[in-house]
Amino acid sequence: MSEVIDAAVAALNAKLEGEGFDGTAKFVIEGEGAVVVDGTGAHAGDEDTDVTLTASQDTFESMMAGDLNPTAAFMSGKLTIDGDMGAAMKLGALLA
């Protein structure tokens, strides 16, 4: 597993601590791999999920740092979403 994916798992788990996410989502970080988020938290993986969010490493890191709102990233084309938009919105609200 890459350092980028390790850092992404840690960042997502920190953001989701104490929060409940009742769906499944996958963050694909272009050129690095994927992280799955479910009711137990985040882990490296590439299994099928309700929604897949794809972004560059810079975009993902900006969202985790709070410098880029996930909705703004989507609206500007920096984040693509494939699948259940409702699940994506729930996750975006938890990460904002």
Secondary structure as UniProt FT lines:
FT   HELIX           3..16
FT   TURN            17..18
FT   STRAND          25..29
FT   TURN            30..32
FT   STRAND          33..38
FT   TURN            39..40
FT   STRAND          41..44
FT   STRAND          51..55
FT   HELIX           57..65
FT   HELIX           70..75
FT   TURN            76..77
FT   STRAND          79..83
FT   HELIX           85..95
//
